[in-house]
Amino acid sequence: MGGSGGATFIKVLLQNFDVLAGPVVSLVYPLYASIKAIESKSPIDDQQWLTYWILYSMITLFELTFAKAIEWIPIWSYAKLIATCWLVIPYFNGAAYVYEHFVRPTFVSAQNRTLNVWYVPRKKDVFSKKDDIITAAEKYIQENGTDAFRGLIDKADQRGTKHGIFENEYHY
């Protein structure tokens, strides 16, 4: 009696594998990896996961648009699961491949590197780490001294006050 229940559980688990694995592969792991990417100092993993979320959004929009037609494709959930695994697993680098070969050529013009639909300027990789502004300040202080740095801050404050940027607009 007890062995039959275990076999039934495994059978149900296998029959619903796509339903269970789909959210884990397409949402849970990418959310975890995205948080780790944000916390790391490498821009490469940020790009991987931002690219994945662009593709995930496009897949979701496709599914919402063609939901009635997709209902008639019995292997859709399995095909989507396999494709999502290919996009997510870093070994395959599928998200980067799809973006570079299909999405980017469609939306980005080769001449001026701007989006054809909406203009989004490409980031210049001025600061590769979150703490680069602090590193730059420390380097400036090391090369020019603390007095020069204070002078630089005072100059910025004067410019801000002159243009109304730092003025307190709240009156109590």
URGI-V956959 format. One record per run of one state. SS is the DSSP state (a for helix, b for strand, c for the rest). FROM is the first residue (numbers start at 1). TO is the last residue. If there is no record, write none. Layout:
[[SS & FROM & TO] [SS & FROM & TO]]
//
This chain:
[[c & 1 & 1] [a & 2 & 15] [c & 16 & 16] [a & 17 & 39] [c & 40 & 42] [a & 43 & 65] [c & 66 & 66] [a & 67 & 70] [c & 71 & 75] [a & 76 & 88] [c & 89 & 93] [a & 94 & 107] [b & 108 & 108] [c & 109 & 114] [b & 115 & 115] [c & 116 & 131] [a & 132 & 144] [c & 145 & 145] [a & 146 & 162] [c & 163 & 172]]
//
